[in-house]
Structures are given as C-alpha cells and as structure tokens.
Amino acid sequence: MKRIIIIGTSGAGKSTLAKQLAARLNYPHIELDGLYWGENWTKSPHFLADVAQAVERPFWIIDGNYSSAHHIIWSQADTIVWLDYSIWVCYWRMLRRVLQRVLLREELWGGNRETFRKQFFSKESLFVWIYQTHGSRRQKFQKEMQEGAYPHLTWIRHSAPRHTRRWFSQLPR
C-alpha cells in the first residue's frame, strides 16, 4: 500500500480516515475537495492538472470520488479503500460534520464556509447529495470492483465503521 485512494458516499468519513492513515503510514494526504474548490464554491480551473501533479509522488493517500479524475488517480494507485456504509451512517456523520462546521464557522477549501441555510434549506444540501448519489455510487463502485477495469488495484471494502476501525488497528505503526 503505497498509493491509496479512499472512496465512498459523502459523509462516510473519507477525509477523516485519510488523515488518520496518512499519519499512521507517514504518507502525504491529498484531499480532492481541496484541489477542486476555489473561492465562492467555484471549480478550480487547474483541478485535473493539480491531481496529475499530486499522483506523481511515490507515496500518497487521496480521498474523494471525483469521477473526472478517476483515470488519473486510479491508474496510479495500488489500493482502494471503499467505505461502503449505509445511507444512515453517512447521514449521521454528515449531520455532526455540518453542525460543527456551521457552529464553529470553519473555513474550508478556497476560504469557503458551509452555512446552515445551504445545508438544511437548499437543493445544494449535502444531505440531498447523499440521497441522490448513495445508491448509484454503490452500484458504480461494485461494478468497477467486479469488472476489474483497473486490475492492478487491490480493493478493501468496509461495510461498517467497526470493520474500518478493526482493519486500521491492525495496520503497522
């Protein structure tokens, strides 16, 4: 495991696991959201170029699902960790995350901040996004894993947070 991708539905805990794994393995952590989002929630025009540059490193952990970058990342990775959690786990984790970010006014990528209004009273809500993408992502990743479009990849699929915690605890320090 030298080049690891962490994928899953929004709210699953991809970034949290990536940070923990990067600290455990002493690898750089690359958060795709950080490369993608510019000021005022606009897409960075350099996103794919930044991703291509990031994967040139010999070791890394990347978290995120940006399908526009799969061909760049997946071809260079050796391991995919798929957080295939229930929609309810993702909703619960998202609720905790959104409340923390809104209440503490945490600055995110590109100086952006989440707002209570956008997350709870908008079609752009991450809760709506989870509802819209959970099933289709699961089907897509299942198909990718079974069909082996990237046969060099080792897939590690966790269906519950306790499985992820157990796997993580068994990794060498």
N, C-alpha and C positions, 0 to 999 in steps of 0.2 A: 504494500500500500504506500505508494509514493505520490500519486496524483489522484485525489479523491474528490468525487462530486457527491454532494448531499442534496437529494431531491425530495419532493413531497408537496402536499397541499399547503397553501398559505396557512400559517398558524401552527403547523406541525412542530416547529422548533428547529428548523434547518440551521438558521444562523446561530442559535444557542449551542447546538451540537457541534457545529463547525468551529466555533470559538474554543469550546472545550477540547475538541480533538486536536486542533492546532496547538493548543498549549501542551497537551499530553505528548504529542509527537514532535513538537518544536518545528512545525511547518508554518509557512505564511498562510494566512486566511484571506481569501478573496471573496468579498460579498458582492454578488452580481447586482443587487439593488444599488450599491454604492457606485458602481460603474455606470449604471443605467440612468439614474435620476439626476437631473440638473436642477437649476433654480426653478421655482414655481411649478414643480412636478412635471417638468418637460424632459423628454428623452435626450440624452447626450448624443450629439451627432457623431461622437467618436467611440460609441459603445463597442461595436464589433472589433475595431482596431485595438481598443484597450483590452478586450478579452483575449485577443490573439497574442498580445504582448505578455499578458499575465500568465498564459499557459506555457510560455517558453521556459519558465523556471523548472528546475529538476524535481522539486517537491512543492506541493500545494494542496490546499483544501478549498474547494469552491462550493458555495451554497447558492441555490437558485434554480429556477425552472425555465429561464428564457429560451424558448424553442428556436428563436432566431440565432442563437449562439450554440446550439447543440452540436452542429457539425464541427465547430472549432474545439469545443471543450471535450466532447465525448470521444473524439478521435485521439486526443492526447491523454486522456485519463486511463487509469488501470482499474479503478474501483468505483462503484456507485453504491452509496448507502441510501436506500429508499425508505423514508419514513411514511409508511402506508397505514396511517392511523384513521380511525373512524372520523366521520364528519363532526361528531360531538366533541371529541378530543380537540380537534382543530378550532371549533367554535369557542370552547372554554379557554384554551390558550390565547386565542385572539382577543377575547374579552379582557383577560388580565393584561395583555400587552397594550391594547388600545387605552385602557383606563390609566395605566402607568404613564404612557407617553403623553396623553392629553393632560392629565393632572400635573405632571412634572414639567410639561412644556418642553419635552426632549427635542433637541434638534437632530434631525435625521440627515440623510444624504442631500447634498446641494443646499443645505440650510433650510430644508422643508420641515414642517411640523404637521402632525396629524391634528385634526380638530374633532371635537365631539359631534358637531353638526354633520360633518362629512361622513363620519364613521357610523352614525346612528340614524341619520335622516337624509341619506343621499343614495342614488343609484350607483355611485362610485365607492360605496362602502366595501370594506374588506369582507364583511360578513356576506354581502351579496356575491362578491367574487368567489368566496369559498363555496357557496351554494351552486354557483354556475360552473365551477371547474372541478369540484371534488370527484365526481363520477367519471368525467371524461379523462381527467389526468390518470386516474387509476387504470382505466382501460388502455390508455396510450402507453403507460409505463409497463403494464402487464404484457402488452403486445411486443414492445421493444425488448423486454427481457426474454420472452419466449422465442421470438423470431431471430434474435441474435444479430441484429443489424451491425452491432459492434462486438464481434465475437471475442475480442481481446479483453473485454470488460468482465470483472468479477462483480456480481450483484449480491448485495447484502440487503435483505428485505426485512424490516421490522414492522410488525402489525400492531404493536402496542408499546407505549413508553417503557414499560418494565422490561421488555425484550431489549430495547436500546440500552437501558441502564446496565443490564446484565452483560451485554456484549462489550460496552465501554469499560466496565470494571475489569474485564479480562484482558484488556489491551496492555502491552508492556509500557512501563513508565520510562 
